């Protein structure tokens, strides 16, 4: 948000609320309609147009700053998507609890390096191939969503969209390393729980499935290795270059990736631009419609009664469970900034920013709609024949496993 005296009336938050409700409800209520990116863009345009006209009249500078943030956001996500889509990992290892836990552990690290979306795209298919002989697989995919698609991505701004938006709003690139203790506690607990769960699940496998799993083996192979240095180039540009130079470099790297990646790698990854086009369409509406909400929160956020890190952790987290976690992060950052706290980082304290960041990233795992990769991983798994839990069934998993972890995080870090 830009510094301005213009504060819209409260009614101007309605387009933002409607945008978030659309993202949450339409995929479930009208899945065929929502499949089309043109329809998503139409919803974004319909809800964003009144806000656009308002700010063209009263505060055009805010539109300029928001447009710059949006372009930086989409260029980074797009470059990570393109480059990671050019890397193909294949193979079929013996699906022991140790092997599966190692997959998730590697994914928890990659999530912070190449983003939760990139790590999910890269690892879900070889994990499913490794487990294709087993009959009990759904729990493995659920924990994959927990860890690789969400909780692993809190150590760098590349890891998850909320942290990227924070970086674009002035949070130093290396600040998120302060979340390493939180990352270790949550991911360590989840990996331990998964290992014990998978040991029990494998013990219940039919003998024939275990025999097939032990005999049908293929080593892990990585194709598209030319994209690995390109991925490092994207990371380096974000960390070292100011805007607009970093965006120019990322676009150039993406073009090189598309040129050098063999067609067979993209085909095996089922690579298309549909997913990133969806993100671009939805976030165009989100960035535009959230402008009034952010300015109102900056002006009046102190009246909400949120003052402690614990309150910010749970408020940002619970909202991120059902709505997009990126604007949720910005919303509660705006609230915290309105409190006029000691300005240790972007106008708030380190502890408050840690609470908002951890809540937005971690609790995006609570539902299928909490974070973008969640539904994508579910769809890939179901396409491979895995019977995934329903929306409510998934929440039974998250309620039993994640909520106790988050209570522990509260007691340890946000008392």
C-alpha positions, -999 to +999 in steps of 0.1 A: +000+000+000+011+036-006+012+063+019-019+085+011-046+105+030-073+089+008-094+064+028-123+048+010-157+042+027-161+008+043-185-004+015-155-004-009-143-036+008-172-055-008-155-062-041-125-077-022-148-099+000-167-110-031-134-119-049-123-141-020-157-157-016-157-165-053-123-182-051-134-202-021-169-212-033-171-213-071-146-242-075-169-263-053-203-249-064-197-245-102-165-265-110-171-267-148-177-230-150-147-222-128-124-244-150-121-217-176-095-190-170-116-167-192-144-170-166-119-163-138-106-132-156-142-121-161-150-123-124-118-104-116-126-077-142-162-074-130-153-070-094-122-049-100-137-023-124-155-002-098-123-001-077-102+008-108-125+037-116-125+049-079-087+050-078-083+066-112-103+095-098-091+097-063-056+081-059-040+071-092-006+067-076-019+038-055-028+020-088+007+026-101+023+010-070-001-019-070+005-025-107+042-027-101+038-051-072+015-073-093+039-075-122+068-084-099+047-110-082+035-127-115+069-126-132+086-144-102+058-170-099+058-175-137+096-179-139+096-205-111+067-223-128+083-223-162+118-234-151+106-260-126+083-274-153+114-281-174+128-305-148+114-340-148+121-365-119+111-401-127+116-434-109+100-461-088+118-469-055+106-493-028+078-474-010+090-479+025+081-454+053+117-443+053+117-437+015+084-418+016+095-397+046+127-388+028+106-376-002+087-353+021+118-341+039+135-332+006+102-315-005+101-294+027+136-280+018+128-275-019+096-257-011+115-228+003+140-228-026+118-231-056+084-224-041+056-247-029+042-248-064+075-257-080+084-283-054+049-299-057+051-301-095+086-316-093+080-342-066+044-354-067+047-376-098+078-396-087+063-400-053+031-414-068+051-437-091+071-450-061+038-458-043+019-471-073+021-507-061+007-499-026-030-498-019-029-472+010-016-440-006-041-412+003-025-404+036+009-399+018-006-374-006-023-356+023+010-352+042+026-341+009+001-313+008+007-304+044+045-303+041+056-297+005+027-276-007+026-255+025+046-257+057+080-262+040+078-229+022+085-204+049+122-199+048+125-176+018+103-151-001+104-176-030+086-203-009+051-190-007+031-161-022+025-143+011+062-140+018+069-128-017+043-101-012+061-092+020+094-090+002+078-067-024+065-045+004+100-041+020+107-071+041+144-080+036+150-111+015+169-129+044+144-119+071+124-151+066+154-172+079+142-160+113+114-186+108+139-215+108+130-226+144+092-225+135+100-245+103+120-271+122+093-277+148+064-279+124+080-300+097+099-321+122+067-330+139+048-337+107+076-359+093+076-379+126+039-383+126+039-393+090+066-419+095+047-436+123+014-434+103+030-449+072+046-477+091+012-488+103-003-483+068+024-505+052+019-532+078-017-535+066-008-538+029-017-571+011+013-594+008+011-593-030+013-555-030+044-555-008+061-581-031+053-561-062+067-530-045+099-547-037+104-562-072+092-534-095+120-508-091+134-480-113+161-456-101+153-420-097+164-401-128+163-363-135+158-349-170+160-313-180+191-307-160+198-275-180+171-259-160+189-263-127+214-235-132+185-214-146+166-220-114+196-208-095+197-177-117+161-169-108+168-172-071+200-151-074+181-123-093+155-121-066+181-119-038+205-095-055+188-073-081+164-044-077+133-039-098+129-038-128+163-055-135+153-087-116+121-090-136+140-086-169+164-113-159+136-136-148+118-132-181+150-138-200+157-170-180+121-182-186+126-177-224+159-196-223+142-225-203+114-228-229+140-228-257+163-255-242+139-278-225+133-310-246+097-314-258+095-348-241+102-334-207+073-309-210+050-336-223+060-360-194+053-332-169+021-323-187+033-288-188+009-261-199+004-224-190-031-230-177-021-230-140+000-198-142-027-181-163-052-189-136-029-173-110-025-142-132-062-138-137-072-143-101-045-121-086-052-093-110-086-091-093-071-097-058-045-070-061-070-044-074-099-051-051-078-053-019-066-017-022-096-002-003-094-029+023-057-023+030-061+015+032-090+011+056-071-013+077-041+010+078-064+038+090-086+019+114-069-015+121-062-007+157-099-009+165-100-047+157-084-055+191-055-076+177-024-068+197-004-099+205+016-123+183-006-152+193-037-133+181-021-124+148-009-160+143-043-175+147-063-147+129-040-147+099-039-185+099-076-193+102-085-168+075-057-184+053-074-218+058-104-208+037-093-178+017-062-171-003-032-167+021-014-140+001-040-112+005-047-125+041-010-118+049-012-083+035-045-077+054-031-085+088+002-068+081-018-037+074-036-042+107-003-045+126+011-015+109-019+006+120-010-002+157+021+020+155+043-007+171+081-004+173+091-003+136+117-031+137+107-043+101+082-028+077+065-009+105+060-038+129+079-058+154+099-090+144+076-112+165+044-098+151+057-102+115+068-138+123+033-146+137+016-132+106+040-150+082+038-184+100+001-182+103-005-174+066+020-201+054+014-229+078-024-228+080-029-227+042-026-264+047-058-267+067-081-270+037-079-278+000-085-242-008-060-227+016-031-226-009-029-229-047-009-262-049-033-281-026-060-286-053-034-292-080-018-320-060-052-336-053-061-335-090-028-351-100-033-379-074-068-386-084-058-387-121-033-414-111-061-434-094-056-424-058-089-420-039-085-388-021-106-376+009-134-352+003-132-315+014-145-324+048-125-356+050-093-337+043-102-313+072-105-343+095-068-350+087-058-314+092-078-311+124-062-342+139-027-336+128-021-299+120-041-281+147-021-298+176+011-288+158+000-252+156-011-251+193+025-262+201+039-235+179+018-210+198+030-222+232+067-222+221+069-191+200+038-169+204+028-169+241 
